[in-house]
């Protein structure tokens, strides 16, 4: 249906916003390196879940997780690079 198609397409970009907020909190609690590893694992498992999803609803869930991982990755990578880059 049109609703399912539009939801599948739009859920990833909409999940980037809360993902970036959660990424900052995650980096403060776990540290930048551990948070970066967790996000990398999420960004490997998420697309596998999308590819193997048995239904559209599961695909939407995994696309939301990937969107959150992208948002968190933006924040965590920026902080990590600011720490390790020479001044």
Secondary structure, DSSP 8 states (H G I E B T S, - for coil): -HHHHHHHHHHHHHHHHHHHHHHHHHHHHH-HHHHHHHHHHHHHHHHHHHHT-SSHHHHHHHHHHHHHHHHHHHHHHHHHHHHHS--
